Amino acid sequence: GLTAAGLMTPPYCLIVYSEPIQMADSIHCLTEGLSGQQLPGVIGKKQVVEAFSALWCTQHRLTPHVHRSGRVYQLNRVIHTASAPGKMRLADESDFDLVLEWAKTFDVEALDGEEGTAVIEHTRQHIQKKETYLWQDGVATAMAVNNRKTRHGASIGYVYCPPALRGRGYATALVSTLSQLLLDQGASFCTLMTDLANPVSNHIYQKMGYVPVCDIEEIHFHL
């Protein structure tokens, strides 16, 4: 049966998955199947990624470097609804320039600019698909995107609030309100991913009802 899966869209890292109990054999199979490929790095569950990275770097005489460590959270029920002045609304075409500016800044701050020029098209698609939400307190003060939908779950990403407006609870209120909306619309659960280097966001999301599912790691390969 299926024991592992890998997906890569060049020039991005290989996304790899395997159940830990099958990991040893699976990792060997994947590295054999990828023989001759150029991999910039690997991302996935921490345990699996570290095992893959160790084997791949040994085989190809590369040096691994941990680029980012994150944690995946899941929420089945909002246990604490955050409040802030204003209310949530859908972004529309008239918000494109502002949302794009925020998306580009988020890309640099959180993703080291990995989206590049693709962030323009992604921003346009999210607005057209009615996936981008803003918190409105006179003016737009925070942003979040409902992306990567599945049959039973909903995912929240691109959570951003401008530096001058941080510390007022806007992003927290937006995420908790959006999480409840997605559950009310039929999602069995919501997920989001945090950067482990940011203890504030990890604490805030857990207060809402998000519980850790697994840690993920992104490792880059260097000569």
VENRACOR-V906866 format. One line per field, one symbol per residue. phi: phi as a letter, one per 40 degrees, with the letter a starting at -180 (. if undefined). burial: + if it has 9 or more other ideal C-beta (glycine too) atoms within 8 Angstrom, else -. A space follows every 10 residues. Layout:
phi->???
burial->???
This chain:
phi->.cbaabaabd cccccbaacd cbcdcccccc ccccdgccbc iabiddcccc cccccccccb fbbcbccabb bcbbbbacca ccbadhacac cbdccdcccc dccccddccb bfgccfcccc cccccccccf bbbbcbbgbc bababcbfcb cbbbbbafca bddcbcgbgc ccccccccdc ccccchccab babbcccbcc cccccccchc bcbacbabbc bbc
burial->--++-+-+-- --++++++-- -++--+++++ +--+----+- ++++++-+++ +++++++--- -+-+----++ +++++--+-- -+-+-+-+-- +---++--++ -+++++++-- +---+---+- -+++-++--- +++++++--+ +++++++--- --++++++++ ++--+---++ ++++++++++ +++---+-++ ++++++---- ++-+++-+++ -+--++++++ +--
